[in-house]
Each structure stands twice: as C-alpha cells, then as structure tokens.
C-alpha cells in the first residue's frame, strides 16, 4: 500500500510538472540544462496569453453579423484548392445578381430557405424533401459555419490538415457519385405498383407524350441564351439539366444534373421539387383548358386483374430492353426495377422490400435533401441563370401536362373504347400526386367517375419515360 502511494505521488508530481510546461528530465540529464529548458516556458505562456488577447479582440470579426457584412466570398470558392486525391479545383469569381455583396446575398437567402421550410411544414408541399432542402440551404448560408467547406489539404504532403464540413461529405459521397438518386429510385420501385400500366399498356403513350416538356425546355434554354445578349449563358449540358425538370421527377433531375452541370444543382432541384409540390395548383387550369367538358366525363371500365407472373416478369423485361437499347439509363431503371421486383416476388423477400421503401428510403431522403440544400449558397442561387431555370422549369412542366392531355384526345380519334383525356396530365412522373389530381378533376364533373387507378398507368409510365430521356440526354451530352 505504501509503495502504491509513492507511485501515485510520483505520477501526480510528474503531471503537475507537465501542466506547468516543464520538460521531463532523463535520469542522466544535468540539472543546469533542465533549469535552462524551463526558462522559455514562462515566455511561451506570456506569448500564449498575448495570442489569446489578440483573438479576443478579433472575436467580433468572426460573428455572423460580421459575416453578413463582408463583400467577398470565402477563399475556398474564389481560389484554387487541392482535393484529398490530389486534384486541383479551380476557383472562380463570385457574381451575385445586381452586384450585391456576398454577405448580403447570404442574408437574402435566409428568408428564401425559411420560405421552403414554411411550404414544407405549414402548407405540406413535398415536406419530406423541401424541409431538409430548405434547412440545408439555411446551413450553407450561415457565415463562418463551415458546414459546406471542403477539407484543407497541405500542398506538400497532400495530407488533410483540416476536415471539411459534413454537408461537403454528404454531397461528395451521395451526389457526386450519383448514389443517392439511385437509392431513391430503388425505394420508389419498392413502393410502385405497375399493375395499371400492365393492364392498360396503351396508357404508356401518355407517359411518353408528357416527356415532350423536357425537350421543349432544352431548346428553350438554348434559345434564351441566344436572345439574352449574354446575360444568361446555358450550354448544351446546362440546357439538358434544365429540361429534365419537365419530367417532374426529382431524383432523375438530381442524377442528370450532378453528371452534367453540378453547379446548377441547387436551383434545378428546388425548381423540380417545388413544381412537383405545386401539381394541384399548376395542372387543373391546363387540363380544363385543353379537355372539353364532355370528354372530362368519359367513364373508363374497371381494369383487368394482373397476375403475379406478369408483375414479376415486367421489371425484368423492362430492364433487359433498356440494356439492349439504352444502356446509359440502366443505373436508374435498374434500381427502379430491382425495388419493384422485390415488392412483387412476395413474402420471401418482403424484408428487403420493406427496407428499401422504409428505413433506407428515409435515411437517403434526409441526406439527399441536405446535400441538395448545400448548393443553395447565394453565389449559385442569386443569379440571372436561376431566374431562367425557374421560368423554363415551369414552362416545361406546363408543356408536359398539356402534351399528355392532347395525346389522349388524339388517341381517342382511333380508339373504340375511349379514354378520359384528364389522365393524360398524369404522364408527368410526380407519383402519385399527378394521378390524384386527374382523379380529383374528374370527380368535379361526375362524382362517380373514379380515375385514380387509370391515371396510375401513365403516371408510372412517366417515371420510366423520364429515366429513359435522362439516359438519352446523358448519352448525347457526354458520350
């Protein structure tokens, strides 16, 4: 016990010595050098105190108030930087709309992000995605928070000297690689019933027609570039990324934009999900303008029952056809069909399907929304290009809705058994909201005319169609 006490006392003395800045002395070290070594310790303490006083004096410059007052963007945006794998990322000058200072731009973005959160929480517009997107945008515009900052890499050793913000790693892991949209498609497949499309295959034409809005926006972006006099500059990759908004499919828009034009991701994702959330407001006036009242009352007979074998064979058939005709769309369609196959096989893989559509989907949705929101930084969002994206996205969505209704009316010229043109608006792939809108408008004119299951045919066809068009655009722009 006595020996243990002596050992404890010796350890305590050593700890006190280290705390006071004393250097450990080896048994054979002379006493004089030890005293000499202890002398600078006091000087170091004085220097530390001076540094601390200086930091306290400069503390006001590190507050958010000071950040909102600064004129210039952070160095990691404007200057070249090194990535952990040795690549050099070029900096670029920041030009916010109307030449406003960077800090003021961040301040302007705060109410915009709060508006997205308000729409999600209070109005219920796509809350599962608009909430994390709005919150991610809020985080990315808070001065000196560093949640989107990249890691600091030493130019000589190529080692990370300071880690990046967590939203940077979310984006790098899930968006740059295209992983998050693919996982979302897997979950969507596990929640989707392709039975209505299998039972009435001709409704696939309505989903195909609704994709016309995508190409309308592509050409619209290129035309806008030519007539804007240099104020807006969209190349072919940017035009393709903007056009995919017309498909009303958020994961597809994110996947294609991350491949072609990542710097536009924030504006395009917000436009895509905002217009998806506004389906009940945007679509009904277009539907009523293009479909005569007599045709709005057309009743469609009940769909036939689809066998389990048909439902199991459908995803495999679609995947093989995609592999033969358009391999570039396989990542998205493959994930979609895998999720759907697990859904249709039955109890033997029910746990997998439940995981895809439940926990996995929820986790990825959170990370995806925050990653997209991290691109709502003011230098990317407050620009003339963003205004052009929002306008073109709305036009693409409206044209896609109109094209579906017009195609249904055209098909009725040749069909003995007429289809209600209102279901053509569901060709945009906002599942299942667009189908619900078709059903709601139909019930306004006949409260016994239930169109929901009929509208699900073009609706799920639109999901496939938007993925196919994304593959086509990716092939044309990158291969």
Secondary structure as the mmCIF struct_conf table of DSSP 4:
data_model
#
loop_
_struct_conf.conf_type_id
_struct_conf.id
_struct_conf.beg_label_comp_id
_struct_conf.beg_label_asym_id
_struct_conf.beg_label_seq_id
_struct_conf.end_label_comp_id
_struct_conf.end_label_asym_id
_struct_conf.end_label_seq_id
HELX_RH_AL_P HELX_RH_AL_P1 UNK A 2 UNK A 19
TURN_TY1_P TURN_TY1_P1 UNK A 20 UNK A 21
HELX_LH_PP_P HELX_LH_PP_P1 UNK A 22 UNK A 24
TURN_TY1_P TURN_TY1_P2 UNK A 27 UNK A 28
BEND BEND1 UNK A 29 UNK A 29
HELX_RH_AL_P HELX_RH_AL_P2 UNK A 31 UNK A 57
TURN_TY1_P TURN_TY1_P3 UNK A 58 UNK A 58
HELX_RH_3T_P HELX_RH_3T_P1 UNK A 59 UNK A 62
BEND BEND2 UNK A 63 UNK A 63
HELX_RH_AL_P HELX_RH_AL_P3 UNK A 64 UNK A 69
BEND BEND3 UNK A 72 UNK A 72
HELX_LH_PP_P HELX_LH_PP_P2 UNK A 73 UNK A 74
HELX_RH_AL_P HELX_RH_AL_P4 UNK A 75 UNK A 78
BEND BEND4 UNK A 79 UNK A 79
STRN STRN1 UNK A 81 UNK A 82
TURN_TY1_P TURN_TY1_P4 UNK A 84 UNK A 85
BEND BEND5 UNK A 86 UNK A 86
STRN STRN2 UNK A 88 UNK A 89
HELX_LH_PP_P HELX_LH_PP_P3 UNK A 90 UNK A 91
HELX_RH_3T_P HELX_RH_3T_P2 UNK A 97 UNK A 99
HELX_RH_AL_P HELX_RH_AL_P5 UNK A 102 UNK A 121
TURN_TY1_P TURN_TY1_P5 UNK A 122 UNK A 122
BEND BEND6 UNK A 123 UNK A 123
BEND BEND7 UNK A 125 UNK A 126
HELX_RH_AL_P HELX_RH_AL_P6 UNK A 127 UNK A 140
TURN_TY1_P TURN_TY1_P6 UNK A 141 UNK A 141
BEND BEND8 UNK A 142 UNK A 142
TURN_TY1_P TURN_TY1_P7 UNK A 143 UNK A 144
TURN_TY1_P TURN_TY1_P8 UNK A 147 UNK A 148
HELX_LH_PP_P HELX_LH_PP_P4 UNK A 149 UNK A 151
STRN STRN3 UNK A 152 UNK A 153
TURN_TY1_P TURN_TY1_P9 UNK A 155 UNK A 157
STRN STRN4 UNK A 160 UNK A 162
HELX_RH_AL_P HELX_RH_AL_P7 UNK A 166 UNK A 170
HELX_RH_PI_P HELX_RH_PI_P1 UNK A 171 UNK A 175
TURN_TY1_P TURN_TY1_P10 UNK A 176 UNK A 177
BEND BEND9 UNK A 178 UNK A 178
HELX_RH_AL_P HELX_RH_AL_P8 UNK A 179 UNK A 191
HELX_RH_AL_P HELX_RH_AL_P9 UNK A 195 UNK A 199
TURN_TY1_P TURN_TY1_P11 UNK A 200 UNK A 200
HELX_RH_3T_P HELX_RH_3T_P3 UNK A 201 UNK A 203
HELX_RH_AL_P HELX_RH_AL_P10 UNK A 204 UNK A 209
TURN_TY1_P TURN_TY1_P12 UNK A 210 UNK A 211
HELX_RH_AL_P HELX_RH_AL_P11 UNK A 212 UNK A 227
TURN_TY1_P TURN_TY1_P13 UNK A 228 UNK A 230
BEND BEND10 UNK A 231 UNK A 232
HELX_RH_AL_P HELX_RH_AL_P12 UNK A 236 UNK A 243
HELX_RH_3T_P HELX_RH_3T_P4 UNK A 244 UNK A 247
TURN_TY1_P TURN_TY1_P14 UNK A 248 UNK A 248
HELX_RH_AL_P HELX_RH_AL_P13 UNK A 250 UNK A 260
HELX_RH_3T_P HELX_RH_3T_P5 UNK A 262 UNK A 264
HELX_RH_AL_P HELX_RH_AL_P14 UNK A 265 UNK A 277
TURN_TY1_P TURN_TY1_P15 UNK A 278 UNK A 278
HELX_RH_AL_P HELX_RH_AL_P15 UNK A 279 UNK A 290
BEND BEND11 UNK A 291 UNK A 291
HELX_RH_AL_P HELX_RH_AL_P16 UNK A 293 UNK A 296
TURN_TY1_P TURN_TY1_P16 UNK A 297 UNK A 297
HELX_LH_PP_P HELX_LH_PP_P5 UNK A 301 UNK A 307
HELX_RH_AL_P HELX_RH_AL_P17 UNK A 308 UNK A 325
HELX_RH_3T_P HELX_RH_3T_P6 UNK A 327 UNK A 329
HELX_RH_AL_P HELX_RH_AL_P18 UNK A 330 UNK A 345
HELX_RH_3T_P HELX_RH_3T_P7 UNK A 347 UNK A 349
HELX_RH_AL_P HELX_RH_AL_P19 UNK A 350 UNK A 357
TURN_TY1_P TURN_TY1_P17 UNK A 358 UNK A 358
HELX_RH_AL_P HELX_RH_AL_P20 UNK A 359 UNK A 373
TURN_TY1_P TURN_TY1_P18 UNK A 374 UNK A 375
HELX_RH_AL_P HELX_RH_AL_P21 UNK A 378 UNK A 381
BEND BEND12 UNK A 382 UNK A 383
HELX_RH_AL_P HELX_RH_AL_P22 UNK A 384 UNK A 412
TURN_TY1_P TURN_TY1_P19 UNK A 413 UNK A 414
BEND BEND13 UNK A 416 UNK A 417
HELX_RH_3T_P HELX_RH_3T_P8 UNK A 421 UNK A 427
BEND BEND14 UNK A 428 UNK A 428
TURN_TY1_P TURN_TY1_P20 UNK A 431 UNK A 432
HELX_RH_AL_P HELX_RH_AL_P23 UNK A 433 UNK A 445
TURN_TY1_P TURN_TY1_P21 UNK A 447 UNK A 448
HELX_RH_AL_P HELX_RH_AL_P24 UNK A 452 UNK A 478
#
